[in-house]
């Protein structure tokens, strides 16, 4: 998962404003007791951050994978 895919996934799942609040303020024990933004800055895998965020906010497992992917460009 790329950082751009992570940001899109957060926005799609939580909305842009609430997603920003979550990534800035929610402490994720699963990745060392830091926020998602701190994890990104520290080099934690964005996939690990995404999964920790999903578990911490009770996102159903069916929505954990394949998010953040853009629609293919039409030729």
VENPE-V683829 format. One line per field, one symbol per residue. phi: phi as a letter, one per 40 degrees, with the letter a starting at -180 (. if undefined). psi: psi as a letter, one per 20 degrees, with the letter a starting at -180 (. if undefined). burial: b if it has 9 or more other ideal C-beta (glycine too) atoms within 8 Angstrom, else e. A space follows every 10 residues. Layout:
phi=???
psi=???
burial=???
This chain:
phi=.ccccccccc cccbgccccc ccccbccbdc bhgbcccccc ccgcdccccd ccccccbfcd dcbcbgcgcc ccccc
psi=prghhghggg gggiqgghhh gghhhopohh kjkrrgghgg hijqphghgg hgggghjkpp hijhqjqjpq qqpp.
burial=beeebbbbbb bebbeeeebe bbbbebebee beebbbeebb eeebebebbb bbbbbbbebe eebbeebbee eeeee
